[in-house]
């Protein structure tokens, strides 16, 4: 059986697209604690610089970069700037994401496209920027951030978000089939409930639409807690890495009877059970 070996991060050059805040920022800080050199790239250049400054304040190497993940040219420029500073990219983390709320009939088609471009197509652009060089040298690591919402149904008022994250999970698994035998590792980070500010920029297309969560048995994690779990999984060579191992129990329940799982969710929502996590 093909099995990935455990790896370290000391001296590795890591580029984080979407590394200025939330999970991306926490991943950058956690990888720096393990000795990695960080290129923190974000549309919010000032925050990217601030994140890099904080890492340098701990004695580690980091710099901030500007990037617009809607543009392949901007990503290529960011990668080139990162490599001029720290050399070839050993790991790329595609971590940009956006969320909206609303019933699907109320969400304009342009919003479906916007969310897909930010959450899924940005990942393909990032991969395109680094994969040929990684395959040519037979080493590297591509990391894509998805969500519990892309694994099983619950995000009924965030369907464009859930669909885009499901695409990231499928992309990552199939990319691993292609890349890992050629020396390039692939990981998909699957956050459950994590305390970030992503909802602050959320557009709400149905004001009365209730927010429904992945399950009340789950606990809301801090970005630092999630990052520690993700980096541990990456070091172990894992492909799918959940922020909460309860995900696999939920999936076993789903796999036993998918139709029954979905209908049980419908009934729970009808009873007013929102499935929101514990704080």
N, C-alpha and C positions, 0 to 999 in steps of 0.2 A: 504494500500500500504506500502511495506517495504521502510523505509526511514532512511538513515544514519544520525546520529546526528553530530553536529559540534564538532570538537575536537581541543585540544591544543597540543603543542609540548614540553612544559616545562618538563624537566627531562627525556624525551624519548631518548632511545638509537637508533640512526640512523646510518646504514651502507650504504655508497655510493660506489658501485663498478663502477669505472671510475670517481672518484671524484676529480682528480687532476687538471683538466682543464675545460674550456668551461662551458657548462650548469651544469655538475656535480659539479664543483667547486662553481658555483654560488648558486646551490641548497644547498650545504653544508653550505655556509656562511649565506644564508637566514634562514635556519632552526636553525642554531646556534643563530641568532638574536632573534629567538622565544624561546630560552632556551633549545634546544635539545643538547644532547651529541653526538659528531660526531666521527665515525670511518671512515676515508677517505682512501679508498683502490684503488690502481692503479698499473698497470704494471710499470709505472714510479714512483718508490718509492720515489726518491728525491723530485719530485713535490708534491706527496701525503703528505710528511712530511712538505713541505713548506706551503701547504694549511692549514694543521693542525696548524702549527706555527702561521699563520696569524689569525686563529680563536681564538687560545689561547691568542693572543695579544689583543683581544677585551674583554677578561675576561671570555670567554666561554670554555667549555671542548672539547678537540679534540685530536686525535692522528692519525698518519699515518701508513698505512699498505701496504705491497706488495701483489699483487694478479695477477694471470694469469687466466682470465675468460675462456680460452680454456681448463682448467683443473679443473675437479670437486674436485680433491684432494686439489688444491691450494685454491679454494674458501672455502672449508671446513676448511682449516688451518686458513684462514683469519677470518672467522666467529668465530672460537674458540678463536683466539687471541683477537678479538674485545670483546667477551663476558667475557674474563678474566679481561678486563679493565673496562667495563661499565655494565656488566651483560647481561641478555637476550636481543636479538635484538627485538626492538619494531617496527622498520621500516627498510626494505631493499629496496634500490633504485638500480635497474639494469639500468645502464646508459652508458654502453660501446657501441661504434659504430664505423664503418668504412665505407668509401664511395669510389666508383670508377666511372670512366667516360668512355664511349665508346659505340659503336653500339653493340647489343647483339651478332651478328655474329663474332665480333672481340674479344670478351672476352673469354679467356680460361675457360673451365669447372672448373678447379681448383680454379679460382677466384670466380666463383659463389658459390662454396662450402665454400671458405674462408670467404666471406661476410656473408653467412648464419650462419656460426659457430660463428662469432663475434657478429652479430647483433641480431640473434634470438636464437640460441642454448645457448649462454651465459646466456640469460634470464631464460631458463629452468633449467640450472645448478644452478643459483642463487636461484630460487624458491625451487628447490629440497633441498638446504642446510638449508632452514629456515622454510618451510611450515609445516612439521610434528610437530615441536615444537610449532608453532603458533596455529595450530588447536588443539593440545592437551591442551593448556591453554586457548583457546577460545579468543585470542586477538592477534593483530599484524596488520601490514600494508605492503603490497607488492606494489611497485611502479615500473613501467616499462616505459622506454622512447622509443617512436616510432617517427613518423614524418608525416607531411602533405603528403609526398610522398607515404605513405602507405594507404592513405585514398581515393585519387582520382588521375586520371592519368595526369601526366605532365612530370615526370622524365624519358623521353624517352631514354636518354643516361645513365641512372643510374638504369636500370631495376633490377639488382640483389639487390641493396640497397632498392628500393621501395618494392620489393616482400618480403624481410626479415622484413621490418617495418610493412607491412600488416599482416604478421604472428604474430608479437608482439601485434598488436591491437586485432586480433581475439583471441589470447591466453588470453589476459587480460580480455576481455569481458566474455569469458566462465569461466575463473577462478573466476571472481566476482560472477557468478551464483552459483558456488559451495561453495565459501568461505564466502561470506558476511552473509548468514544465520547462519554460525557457528562462527561469531564474528571476522573474519579476513577480513579487508578491502583490496580492490584492486583499484589502480588508474593507468591509462595509460596517460602519459604526451605526448602530440602531438605538438611538436614544428613546427612552420612554419619557415620563414626565421629568423635565429638568427646568429649574427656575432661571429663565433667561428673559430678556426684554423683547423677544420677537413679537409678542402680542401688542407691544406699544405701537408698532407700525402696521398693525392688521387692519385691513379695510373690511367693514361690515356691510354686506349687501342686504341683509335681512335683520333689522334691529331686534326683532323679537325672537330670533333663532337662538335656542339655548346651546351653550357650549357643553359638549359631551366628551367624556374622557375615556382612557383605555381600561379603567377598572379601579374600583375603590380599594382593591388589595395592594395596589402599588403605592410607593412613597415618592413624593416630590424630592428629587435630588438637587443638590447644588451643582453648578458647572464643574467645580473642582472634583467633587465625588465622581461625577460621570467621567471626567477626563482620566482620573486615576484608573478606573475600571477599563476604559478603552485602551489606554497605553499598556496596561498589563496584558490585555488580550492580544494586542499587536505584537508585543514581545514574545508571546507564546506561539505566534504564527497562525492565529485564528483568522478565518475569513469573515464569518458573520459574528459580530461582537455586540451583544446587548448590554445596555446600561443596567438592566435588572434581569437576573436569570429566571425570574418568573415568566418572562416571555415564552420560554420553551414549554412551560406547563400550559400556558394559554394555547399555544399552537397544538399541543397534543390533544387538548379538548376540541379544538377546531377540526383537527384531522380525523377524529373519531366519527364525526358527522357534521360536515360543513353546513348543510341546510339547517339542521337543528341548532347549531351555534348561532347562525344569523337570526333565526326566528326567536331564539331566546333573547338576543339583544333587542329585537323589536319589542318584545313583551316587557323587558326591563325598562326601556325608554318610556313605554306607555304607562308604566307604573310610576314614572317620575324618578327612576334611578338613573342619575346622570353619569355614573361611572367615574367621577372625579377622584384624583389621587389624594392620599393622606398627606398632610403638611407636616 
